Amino acid sequence: MYTISACIFSRGDSVALAKTLTSCNKQIDEFIVAVPDKNKAIEEIAQKNSAVIVPYQPQDSICLRLTQTFAQASGDYLFWIDAGDILTPLDLSKLSALKLALHEDISAVRIRHAFPAVAEGTFSYYRYETRMISKKSVFSFEDDRYPILNTPGDPVTFDMALTHPQSILQDNAENLPYYQKRLASNTPLSPHEQLFYARALRDSGNLEETLKEYEALIERDAPKNIRLSACLELSVCQSDIEERLGTLYRSFQFSSPEADICCAIGHCLQKLNAQEEAIFWYELALSQKMPISERDIYYEDWNYIPSLELCCCYHAIGNKEKAKEYNHLAAEYKPHDETVQSNAIFFRENEPPKKTRNDKKIKY
């Protein structure tokens, strides 16, 4: 059986590191932990798990820190984990199965990185990332703010997840100076970095530059999943409904309609009072399977949101039975949701149903 070294980057949270190590130590053969220099609490936790410690300074490059942990590892396969990521008992058993399935022709493995919502205002989502490579693989890390692991060729996709509960609502604006400094030094941004630069501009309130950056990214020779994300996120920033629809339709150059795009189109059509057209797009959203994608996939766009919006659309055209049917379906996904419960009361007491939202809250 092949051995696995877990390469962990700790940002200084001892509790987060302890949870990570405890969740996976039964299936990991070796721990390599990047630790803030002279952080005794973190060092003690790492030492309790017999980890190799790689100290770093706060000003060091995150990508360099991660590369150093890989260089120190001795396992056949290197498993990149962030402190705060955990393996659930189910995923720990899947890691055991993965160890049995590994063979010399597998150079990289892609798994799901799941972000369940635990804080007010956050949304549950996931994306697929390359997180494991063979010791002999060529690799590089990219982006010191939101690192990704690059390898040549296509990784093998395996059905398991790293889970990272969201304790705070992400604000990309704090990373704007980093990207601006990169650009000021004439260092080009990769497509991945440009997407996060656009998000940083958006969250800082610079709408004009945000629109320009998303537009440039859509026109760039970038991976399709990144250009698709740019279309969706640009549309949220546009105030004109027809312009927003045009941006969403442009996404079909890069992918067949996916549920989150369908929901965004349906929402625009509702604003235009085109209820029957909106119904088509929401029903199309419900027909989609959860995708294996490297972009952020928000669960509710594939189930709860189209169900609840279909309730509203069918009520608007006078089809009460269909409206009840879809509110019931929404309740299967979120049985304790206030909107679902309010609509159920309406169908008993003949009060107008509520919508999920006005404009979709930015959640990317």
ZICOR-V294122 format. One record per backbone hydrogen bond with DSSP energy under -0.5 kcal/mol. NH is the residue of the N-H (numbers start at 1). CO is the residue of the C=O. E is the energy in kcal/mol with one decimal. If there is no record, write none. Layout:
nh=NH co=CO e=E
nh=NH co=CO e=E
//
This chain:
nh=2 co=99 e=-0.7
nh=5 co=77 e=-2.9
nh=6 co=4 e=-0.5
nh=6 co=30 e=-3.2
nh=7 co=5 e=-0.6
nh=7 co=79 e=-2.7
nh=8 co=6 e=-0.7
nh=8 co=32 e=-3.2
nh=9 co=81 e=-1.4
nh=10 co=8 e=-0.6
nh=10 co=34 e=-2.1
nh=14 co=12 e=-0.9
nh=17 co=13 e=-2.0
nh=18 co=14 e=-2.3
nh=19 co=15 e=-2.1
nh=20 co=16 e=-2.0
nh=21 co=17 e=-2.6
nh=22 co=18 e=-2.4
nh=23 co=19 e=-1.9
nh=24 co=20 e=-0.9
nh=24 co=21 e=-0.6
nh=25 co=21 e=-1.4
nh=27 co=24 e=-1.7
nh=28 co=24 e=-0.7
nh=29 co=4 e=-1.8
nh=30 co=4 e=-1.2
nh=32 co=6 e=-3.0
nh=33 co=52 e=-2.9
nh=34 co=8 e=-3.1
nh=35 co=33 e=-0.6
nh=35 co=54 e=-1.9
nh=37 co=56 e=-3.0
nh=39 co=36 e=-1.7
nh=40 co=38 e=-1.1
nh=43 co=39 e=-2.2
nh=44 co=40 e=-2.5
nh=45 co=41 e=-1.7
nh=46 co=42 e=-2.4
nh=47 co=43 e=-2.7
nh=48 co=44 e=-1.9
nh=49 co=45 e=-0.7
nh=49 co=46 e=-1.0
nh=50 co=47 e=-2.0
nh=51 co=46 e=-2.3
nh=52 co=31 e=-2.9
nh=53 co=51 e=-0.5
nh=54 co=33 e=-2.9
nh=55 co=53 e=-0.6
nh=56 co=35 e=-1.8
nh=60 co=57 e=-2.0
nh=65 co=61 e=-2.3
nh=66 co=62 e=-2.5
nh=67 co=63 e=-2.3
nh=68 co=64 e=-2.2
nh=69 co=65 e=-1.7
nh=70 co=66 e=-1.9
nh=71 co=67 e=-2.0
nh=72 co=68 e=-1.3
nh=73 co=69 e=-0.7
nh=73 co=70 e=-0.8
nh=77 co=3 e=-2.0
nh=78 co=133 e=-3.3
nh=79 co=5 e=-3.3
nh=79 co=77 e=-0.5
nh=80 co=78 e=-0.6
nh=80 co=131 e=-3.0
nh=81 co=7 e=-2.5
nh=83 co=9 e=-2.2
nh=84 co=16 e=-0.9
nh=84 co=85 e=-0.6
nh=85 co=82 e=-2.7
nh=86 co=163 e=-2.4
nh=88 co=86 e=-0.6
nh=92 co=88 e=-2.5
nh=93 co=89 e=-1.7
nh=94 co=90 e=-1.5
nh=95 co=91 e=-2.0
nh=96 co=92 e=-1.6
nh=97 co=93 e=-1.7
nh=98 co=94 e=-2.5
nh=99 co=95 e=-2.3
nh=100 co=96 e=-1.3
nh=101 co=97 e=-1.5
nh=102 co=98 e=-1.6
nh=106 co=103 e=-2.4
nh=107 co=105 e=-0.8
nh=109 co=132 e=-3.0
nh=110 co=156 e=-3.4
nh=111 co=129 e=-2.4
nh=112 co=160 e=-2.3
nh=113 co=127 e=-3.4
nh=114 co=112 e=-0.6
nh=114 co=162 e=-3.1
nh=115 co=125 e=-3.3
nh=118 co=116 e=-0.6
nh=118 co=166 e=-1.0
nh=122 co=119 e=-1.9
nh=125 co=115 e=-1.5
nh=126 co=297 e=-1.6
nh=127 co=113 e=-1.5
nh=128 co=293 e=-2.9
nh=129 co=111 e=-2.7
nh=131 co=109 e=-2.1
nh=131 co=129 e=-0.7
nh=132 co=109 e=-1.5
nh=133 co=78 e=-2.0
nh=134 co=107 e=-2.3
nh=135 co=76 e=-3.0
nh=137 co=134 e=-1.9
nh=140 co=150 e=-1.8
nh=142 co=148 e=-2.2
nh=148 co=142 e=-1.6
nh=150 co=140 e=-3.3
nh=150 co=148 e=-0.6
nh=152 co=138 e=-0.5
nh=156 co=108 e=-2.8
nh=158 co=110 e=-2.6
nh=160 co=158 e=-1.8
nh=162 co=112 e=-2.4
nh=163 co=86 e=-2.7
nh=164 co=114 e=-3.1
nh=166 co=116 e=-2.3
nh=167 co=165 e=-0.7
nh=170 co=168 e=-0.5
nh=174 co=171 e=-0.7
nh=175 co=172 e=-1.9
nh=176 co=173 e=-1.9
nh=179 co=175 e=-1.6
nh=180 co=176 e=-2.5
nh=181 co=177 e=-2.4
nh=182 co=178 e=-1.9
nh=183 co=179 e=-2.3
nh=184 co=180 e=-2.4
nh=185 co=181 e=-1.4
nh=186 co=183 e=-1.7
nh=187 co=182 e=-2.4
nh=188 co=186 e=-0.7
nh=194 co=190 e=-2.8
nh=195 co=191 e=-2.0
nh=196 co=192 e=-1.6
nh=197 co=193 e=-2.1
nh=198 co=194 e=-2.4
nh=199 co=195 e=-1.9
nh=200 co=196 e=-2.1
nh=201 co=197 e=-2.4
nh=202 co=198 e=-2.5
nh=203 co=199 e=-2.8
nh=204 co=200 e=-1.2
nh=205 co=202 e=-1.4
nh=206 co=201 e=-2.0
nh=207 co=205 e=-1.5
nh=210 co=206 e=-2.0
nh=211 co=207 e=-2.6
nh=212 co=208 e=-1.7
nh=213 co=209 e=-2.4
nh=214 co=210 e=-2.5
nh=215 co=211 e=-2.2
nh=216 co=212 e=-2.4
nh=217 co=213 e=-2.0
nh=218 co=214 e=-2.2
nh=219 co=215 e=-1.8
nh=220 co=216 e=-0.8
nh=222 co=220 e=-2.1
nh=226 co=223 e=-0.6
nh=227 co=223 e=-2.0
nh=228 co=224 e=-2.5
nh=229 co=225 e=-1.8
nh=230 co=226 e=-2.2
nh=231 co=227 e=-2.0
nh=232 co=228 e=-2.1
nh=233 co=229 e=-2.7
nh=234 co=230 e=-2.6
nh=235 co=231 e=-2.1
nh=236 co=232 e=-1.3
nh=237 co=233 e=-0.9
nh=237 co=234 e=-0.8
nh=238 co=234 e=-0.8
nh=238 co=235 e=-0.8
nh=244 co=240 e=-2.4
nh=245 co=241 e=-2.6
nh=246 co=242 e=-2.1
nh=247 co=243 e=-1.9
nh=248 co=244 e=-2.1
nh=249 co=245 e=-2.6
nh=250 co=246 e=-1.5
nh=251 co=247 e=-0.8
nh=251 co=248 e=-0.8
nh=252 co=249 e=-1.6
nh=253 co=250 e=-2.1
nh=254 co=251 e=-1.8
nh=255 co=251 e=-1.1
nh=261 co=258 e=-0.6
nh=262 co=258 e=-2.5
nh=263 co=259 e=-2.6
nh=264 co=260 e=-1.9
nh=265 co=261 e=-2.4
nh=266 co=262 e=-2.7
nh=267 co=263 e=-2.3
nh=268 co=264 e=-1.8
nh=269 co=265 e=-2.3
nh=270 co=266 e=-2.1
nh=271 co=267 e=-1.7
nh=272 co=268 e=-1.2
nh=273 co=270 e=-1.7
nh=274 co=269 e=-3.0
nh=275 co=273 e=-1.1
nh=278 co=274 e=-2.2
nh=279 co=275 e=-2.3
nh=280 co=276 e=-1.5
nh=281 co=277 e=-1.4
nh=282 co=278 e=-2.4
nh=283 co=279 e=-2.6
nh=284 co=280 e=-1.9
nh=285 co=281 e=-2.0
nh=286 co=282 e=-2.0
nh=287 co=283 e=-1.1
nh=288 co=285 e=-1.4
nh=293 co=291 e=-0.9
nh=297 co=126 e=-3.0
nh=298 co=296 e=-0.6
nh=299 co=124 e=-1.3
nh=299 co=297 e=-0.6
nh=301 co=298 e=-1.4
nh=302 co=299 e=-2.1
nh=303 co=300 e=-1.1
nh=305 co=300 e=-2.2
nh=306 co=300 e=-0.6
nh=307 co=303 e=-1.7
nh=308 co=304 e=-2.5
nh=309 co=305 e=-2.6
nh=310 co=306 e=-2.0
nh=311 co=307 e=-1.5
nh=312 co=308 e=-1.6
nh=313 co=309 e=-2.7
nh=314 co=310 e=-2.7
nh=315 co=311 e=-1.8
nh=316 co=312 e=-2.2
nh=317 co=313 e=-1.4
nh=318 co=315 e=-1.3
nh=319 co=314 e=-2.8
nh=320 co=318 e=-1.1
nh=323 co=319 e=-2.0
nh=324 co=320 e=-2.6
nh=325 co=321 e=-2.2
nh=326 co=322 e=-2.4
nh=327 co=323 e=-2.0
nh=328 co=324 e=-2.3
nh=329 co=325 e=-1.7
nh=330 co=326 e=-2.4
nh=331 co=327 e=-1.9
nh=332 co=328 e=-1.0
nh=332 co=329 e=-0.6
nh=333 co=329 e=-0.9
nh=333 co=330 e=-0.6
nh=334 co=330 e=-2.3
nh=337 co=334 e=-1.7
nh=341 co=337 e=-2.3
nh=342 co=338 e=-2.5
nh=343 co=339 e=-2.4
nh=344 co=340 e=-2.0
nh=345 co=341 e=-1.9
nh=346 co=342 e=-2.0
nh=347 co=343 e=-2.1
nh=348 co=344 e=-0.8
nh=348 co=345 e=-0.7
nh=349 co=345 e=-2.7
nh=350 co=346 e=-3.6
//
